[in-house]
Amino acid sequence: MRLALRKRWIGIGFLGLVFVLCSVWSRADNRQPEDTVRRHLQQMIGETAAAGAVADAFLDVEGLRIPLHRHLPDFYRRRDFNPAWTDAQGRVSVVAWQWLDRIQGVAAEGLDPRDYHVGVLAASLEAAHVSRAYEVDCEPAGLALIDLLLTDSFLKYVSQLFPSGDDAAGAGMEGAKVAVADAVSVLNQVLRRQQVGAVLDALASERAGYRRLLVYLEHYRRLDLAGGWPVLDDGPPVALGQRDSRLPALRRVLALVGDLDAAALSSGQVMDRVTAEALKRFQARHGLRPDGVLGQQTLAQINVPVVRRIEQITVNLERERWPDRDVGARYLQVDITDFHLSVFDSGIEVMRMPVVVGTSFRRTPVFSALMTYLVFAPYWTVPPTILQQDKLPLIKANPNYLKAHHYEIVAWGKDPDRTIDPRGINWKQVTAETFPGLLRQKPGPWNPLGRVKFMFPNAYHVYLHDTPSRHLFEEQQRTFSSGCIRIARPLDLAVFLLEGQQGWSKERVAREMARSRPYTVYLERPLPVHILYRTAWVDTRGRLQFRNDIYEKDSELLGALRQRSVPSENDGNAPGPKNDALNSEQDGVRPMVR
């Protein structure tokens, strides 16, 4: 007789479910003493695999394959294959029921219940409970399988909500500083304390942004179930006092997303002040200029369907799971998609300014680092890529280009002041690989780094700096740099960073910025820097913010999440006629973890 764990079990009668499971796991009169749950766990996991984490562990049941968490085999080896969720009498522990209750709500966290075997575990635990009530023992092989699936679901959940660095890299979060949570250690703590909620809630206690996004995810899912919002037709811009037949539908959208009081809904076709103010709130929440005019950019944001907004929230919930929770009481944060920098002190935003970030082909990376020093009147050292692609062709075309644009070539070596006369170079024979020295631009108003740069050493060679191209801060989408971050108010930031540092008044900072030679000053209070990429978040005033996916990272991460949730071709969780069952011979094919 086979054990069939089918999705359609949820739809059959309860007595039929109990009959199917208990007839399989009923007491066997000829059971041998060694036929224990521990022995079955050992057989399932396999004795030949090497100890340690297994990257591609899976449960192989009669040709059907269930991907398992890579640390699951080692977890059981370290406990000598003793079951984690049942006792010696074959009773399912209380903590197993606590865990089932927890994962039955994972959909509300933007997670896929299929990843955690929710349907199979709910049916199996209920059947095991009923069998005990009728004094019928569960077959050890069945209890071993339940134990494996409970452990697998727990380890996967912790790894997704509190990931390690490897987990982050696997989901496409390059360079992200992550909070390392050892899933096995967390599971051992839960089993020792016999408390699921207390342990996991303690880990999640500081993730306020994550919890706030969850509330909006539930709201937008309700909107989706109710049919979403109306799509507005294309048309001319509509400003205060102007008439347009689309305004009743506009008010409906604004009310649904919380920018307009429902009491203000009307069929009027004139843009009144109440509607214009609500539209300004909508525009501000979507990174648009809040002018209260229904223009093309605003219309495009209004017509983004609710399903896309749900995807945005889900993807950004995943991003909220990665960062280190301890951002510091005093820190600087750059929101790439928002094109803004903020400085926080004791949880309060004390400074905010526009920034320019990298282009789509020279992207600003996501990472965290510690700002330790400033350089006033900096040289700009031309990076190799820009030298090859931009500068060298200009130099070859015009021998006077270097002098006219304040460049100098520094000879290779330890002396930073030994320069090379470009007039003695045969530029026709020079390539980027044979360039005779270091190309740098002198300090001054022409320098692309402006008058000061803010250094937080990192593997990407990215930093904050001033810029002479002030007009770019007037643009709505500011993706113009080669990866570094240009800031609108460098003087204010420098004064803030040096506040309280002896001898550093605002006047001295201004003088140092006007120097003709570089000057470095180290910070007595280094400042944590966090560079973020997010397209949906809840701000400090509780407002849901959306931004454009300027680097198309949402689609990359959404694809990674879907790939993570897609069962393998032979996975028992996969839909379809040939994959809807997990079969196991009671006396024949033995499940193995590979």
N, C-alpha and C positions, 0 to 999 in steps of 0.2 A: 504494500500500500504506500502511496506517495503523499508527501506533505505539499499541498498546493496553496501558496500564499498569493491569492489573486486580488487585484484591485476591486473586482466586482463583488468580493466578499462584503464590502461595506453595504452593498445594496440588498443582500439576501437577509432572510429572517435571522434573528438572534439565535434561536434554537438550532437552526441549520448550521450556523457558524460553529457553535459549540460542538455539535455532532461531528463536523468535519475534523476539527482539531483534536478533540478528545479521543476520537476513534483511532487517530494516528498515534497520539501520545499516551494511550492507555497503558495500564500496568501489564508488563510482560512476565508471565509466570516463569519462563526459563531464563530470566535475566541473570547474567553472570555478575559476581561481586565487583569485578573490575570495570563493569560497564557503567561508568560514572560520568558526570558532566565534565569533570576535569579531563578525563581521558579523551572525550569527544572534542573538547577544546584543543587539546594537544594535537589530535589527528587533523582537525580542521586547519589549524595554523600551520602545521607541518614541522617536522623535526629537522629537516635538511636545510632550511633557509638560514642564511647567516644572521647572527644577532645584529641588532641595531635597526635604525629606521629603514624602511623599505619604500622606495619612491613609487612603485607601481603595484602595491598590494591590492589583491582582489579576492573575493570569495567565489570559488569555482564550484558550482553545484550542478552536476550532470550537464556540463557544457554551457550553463548559464553563468554569467559573470557579474558580480556586484563590486564596483570599486570601493575600496576601503581606505580609511585614513592611514597614511604611511607609517605612523607610529603605533598602530594597533598591535602588530605582531610582537614588537618589543615590550609593549605594556603587559601582555600576558606572559611572556617569557620571564619578566622580572618578578611576577607574582607566582611563578611556577605553575602557570596555567590554571590556577584556581579561579572559579567564576567570580565576577565582580558584583553581580546584581541578584544572585540567589544564594540561599544558605544551604547547609548540608542536607537538609530535609527536602530540598527542591522547592522551597517557597520563594516567590519573587519578593524582593525587599520593598520596603516603603519608599525608599529613595528612587526606585525604578518608576513607581507611580508618580512621584513628584516630577521626575524628568519627562515622563510622557505628557503630563499636564503642561509643562513648559514648552515643549516643542509643538504641541497642538496649536500654539499661537504664533509660530514663526512667520506666517504669512504677513502678519501685521508689522513685522520688522523688515519687510521687503525681501525676505528669504523664501526659498522654494521648499515646501514641505517634503517634496520627493527626495531631497538630499538627505533627509533624516529618517527615512523609512517610517513616517508617521502612521500611515494606514496599516501597514503590516504589524507594527508594534502595538497599536491600539487593539487590533483583533487578537493578537497572540497573547498579550497580557490578560485580556478579558477571559480568553479561553482557559489560560492557566489558572486564573482565579476561580472560575466555575468548577474546573476539574478538582481543585482542592476542596471546594465546598462539598462535592459529592464523594470525597475521599478517594479520588482517582489520581494516581501518580502520573506526572508528566514524563514522557520518555526523555532520558538524558540528552539524546541528540537534539531534541527540540529545544530543551532548556539551554543547551550550548549555543544554538543558533540565535535564540533570543538574546543571550548574553553578548554575543558578538555584535549584533545589530544595535543594541543599546549603547555599547561602548563606542562603536563606529559613529553613531549619530552624535554622541556627546563630544567626541574629539573633533569632529567636523564643525560643530556649532562653535566651540571655543576658538578653533583656528580661524573661523570666519569673523567672529565678533571681536576677538582679541588676538590678532594675528602676530606671528613671528615674521622676521625679515624675509624668509623664504616664501611664506604665504603671500606677502605683499608683492614680491617680485613676480610670483606666478599669476597674479591678477593684473599685471601691467602697471603697477604703481612704482615706476622707476624712481630711484632716488629718495623715496619717501622715508622719513624717520618714523619707525613704527614702534608701537608698544609691544614688547615681547612678552607673551603669555604662554608659558609651557602648558600645553593642553593636558598632557599626562599628569603633571603636578596638580593642576586644577581638579582633574578627575579624582585623583587620590585624596585630595582634600575633601571633596564632596562625599566620597565613600567613607572617609574617616569620621566626618561630622554628621553624616546622614542628613544633610541639608543642601538641597540644590539652590533654592532661592537666595539664601543668605550669602552663599559663596559667590554666585554670579552677580548678584546685585551690588556686592561690595566692589567687584571689578569694574562695574559700569557706573558707579555712583557719580563720577566726575564728568560724564559725557552729556552735559546739558544740551549741547547743539544736536547731538544724536537724538535725544529724547524729544526735543522740539520738532525735529523733522518727522519723527514717527507720527506725531499728532496731525501734521499736514498731510502725510501719506494717507492716513485713514480718511481725512476729509475729501481729498481728491479722488480716492476710490469710491466714495459715496456719490460724488458728482458724476463719475463715470457710469455707475450703476443707474443713475437717474437720467442718463442720456447726454451728459456733458453740457456744453454751451453752444449757442448759435454761432454760425460762421457769418461774418460780415462781408458783404460784397465790396469789390473795389470801387473807388470813387475819389472825388477831389477832397483836399484837406477841409476839415470842418473846425472852425474856431468859435470862440464865445460869441453868442448872438446869431450865429448862422444856422440855416435850416438844412436838415438832411433826413431822409426817410430811414436811415440806419440807426438813428439815435435810440429808439426803444430797445432794439437788440443790443446796442452797446451798453445801455444801463443794465440790462439783464446779465450780461457778462460781468460787469463791474460788481454787481451785487453778489453773484455766485462766488467770486474770488475774494470778496470781503473788502473791496475798496469803496463801495457805495452802500449806504444804509438801505435795506429793503423797503423802508417806508418812503424812500425817494423815487421808487420805480414809477414810471409814468409812460404814457404813449405819446407824449409831446415830441415834436420833431424839430425843436429849437435847442441848440446847445446852451443850456442855462448854467448859472454859476456853480450850482451844486454838482452837476455832471462834470463840468470842467475841472473842479477841484478833485473829484474822485478819479478822473482820468490822470491828473497830475500824480496822484498817489500810485496809480498803476504804473505810470511811466517811471517813476523813481524806483519802484521795486524791480524794474526790468532793465535798469541801467540806461534809460533813455533821458533825454533832456526834458524836464517836467514843465512843458509849456501849455498843457491843457488843450493841445490841438490834435485832432484825429488825423495824423498824417500816415505816410506809407510805412515807416518803421514801426509806429505804434500799432497800426493795423496788422502788420505781420506778427507781432507778439500776441495780439488779441486772438488771432486765428490759429495759434499753435494749439492743436487738439489736446484734450485732457489726458489722453493715453500717453502722449509725448511728455507731458508734465509729470506724469506718474513715473515714467522711465527716468526722467531727470532726477526726481527725488530718490528713487531707488538706487541709482548710480552714486549719488552723493551720500546716501546713507552708508554705502560701502566705503567711500572715501573717509567718512567720519570714523570708521572703525580702525583706520590705519594710523593716524598720527599719535605720537606720544602724548599722553594725557597731561603731562606736566609741562605746559608751555612756559611757565614762569609767571611771576606776578608783574614783572616789567619786561615788555618785549615789543618787538617790531614785527608787523605782519604785512606781507604784500599779497594782495588778491590779484592774480594775473588776469582773470576774466573781467574783474571789476575795474582794472586800470587804476587802482588806488593803493596807497600805503597808509597804514594806521599804526600809531604807537599807543600801547596800553600801559597803564600804571595802576596797579591794584584793581584790575578789572575794569577800569574806566578809560575810554578812548580820550587821550589828551592831545592828539595831533592826527590830522588827516590831510592827505594831499594827493593830487593826480600823479600818475607815473606813466612812463612809456615802457613797454615790454617787447620781447623778441617777436620777430616775424614768424610766419607759419613754417618757414624753412630754416630759421635760426631761433628755435624756441627757447624761452626762459624755462629752466628746469625747476622741478619741485623738490625742495630739500629744506633742511634746517641747519643752521650754523650759529657761531658766536661772533658778533662784531667786536673786534678788539682794538682797532686803530683807524685813524683817519689820515689821509694824505692831502694836504693843501697844495695848490698849484701843481697838480700831478703832470708827469709826462703821460702821453698815450703811446703805449707799446703796441704796434700793429700786430694782431694775431696772424699766425701762418696762413690760415684760410683767406683772410681778407687781403693779406699781402699777395697771395697767388691770384685770387680772382679779381681783386679790385685795383690795388695800388700798382703792382708791377706793370700792367699794361699801360697805365697812365704815365709812369716814369719813363718807360721806353718810348712812348709817343712824344714826350716833351721833356728834354733834359733839364729844363728849368723848373719842372713841377715841384721838386723837393724844396728848393729855396722859396718859391712863391707861396708854398703852403706850410712853411715853418717845420719841415721835417729834417731830421739828421740821422746819419747812420753811425751807430756805436760799434766799434770793433769788438769781435768776440774776445772774451777774456774777463779779468776781474776789475779792470778800470772802467767805471761807468762814464768817465769823462773823455775817454780817448775816441775821438770821432774820425771818420774817413771822409776825405774830400770826394764827393760824387763825380767831379770833373775828371778824375783819373780812372774811372771805371768804364770798361767796354760793355755798355748795357745790352748790346745785341747778343752777347754770349751769356748773359745772366739769366738764370732760372730761379724759381722759388727755392729749389734745393741748394743752389750754389750762391745764394744771396750773401754778399760779403760781410754782413754784420746784422745788428739788430736795428730795425727801422722804428723810430719813435718820433712823435710830434711834440714840440716844445710847449710849455705852459703858456696860456694866454686865452683871450676870448675866442680864438679860432679852434681851440682844442676841443674835440668831441666829448671829453670828460668834464669840461667846464672847469670850475675853480676848486673842486674838492671831490674826492671819492671816499666812500665808506667801505671799509674792508672787513669781511668775515670769511677767512680762509676756507676754501672748499674745493672739492675735486673738479668743479665745473669752471673755475676761474671767473665766477660771476660776482658782481658787486654792485652797489648803488653809486650813482654819480650825478653831478650837475650836467648841464648840457647848454650849448649856445642856441640850440634849435627850440626856442621857447614857443614858437607858434604851434608846435605839434600837440601841446597840452590843450589846445582848443578843439582838437579832433575828438569825435565820439568814440571811435575804436582806435586805440593807440598801440598798434603793433608795428613799430618802426625800427627797433634796435636789433643788434646782433646777438642778443641773449642777456646782456646786462640790463640793469633797470635804471632809467633816467628819472630823476625826481624833480618836482616843480619848485620846492622850497628848500634848497640845500642849506642856506644860512640858518633857517629856523631849526632844522634837524641837528646841525652841528652845535648850535647853542644849547639845545636840549641835552645832547650827549655829554657836553663838557660842563654842564651846570654843576656847581659845587667843586669843580676841579680848580685848584688854586691858580690864579693868574689868567683865567680864561673868561673874560667878559665878552659881551656881544661885539664890542668895538674891536677887540683883539682878533676875534674870529674873522671879522670882515677884513682886517688888515692882512691876515695870513692868507686869505683867499685871493688877495690881489698880488701876491708875491710873483716873482719871475723865476724862482727856483723852488723845487719841491721841499715840503716840510712835513714830517711825520709826527703825530702825537698819539700816544697810546691812552686808551680809556681806563680810568681807575675803576669804573663800573662797566665791564663788558655787557653787551646787550644781546640776548637771544634774538635771532632772526628766523622767521618762518615764512617760506614762500609757498603759497597755496594755489591749487587749481581746483575750482569748484564752480558748478553752474547752478546750484540751488543750495541755499542755506537760510537759517532763521537769524535775523540780526538781533542786536541787544535790546531792541524795542519790541521783539516778538513778531516782526513782519517777515513773511516769506519772500526771499529774494530769488530772482532767476537771472541768469546771464547767458549770453551766446557761447556756444562751444567753439571758441576761436581756433583751437588746435585739433578739433575733432577727436578729443580724447574720450568723450562720452560713448561714442560708438565703439571705440576700441575696448573700453572697460565693460560695456554692456555685452559685447561679444564674448569677452573672457568669462563673465559671469554666466552667460548662457551655456558656454562650453563646459564650465564647471558643473552645471546642473543637468547637462544632457547625459542620460544614461548611455552606457556602451551598448553596442548592437545586441549583445546577449544579456543585458542587465534585466533582472527580474522586475525592476521598476519601470521599464520602458513600455510604452503602449504598443498595441498591435497584437494580432492573434498568436504570433510565435513567441512573444516576450511577456505575456501577461501572467506567467506562472513561475514560481520558484519551487522546483520539484526535488525531492530528496528521498532515495530509497531507504527504508528503515534498516534493511539488511542487504546492502549492496553498495551503490555508489556513495562514497564518503566525501563530504565537502572538504575542500582544501583551500587554505589561504596561500596565495603565491605572491 
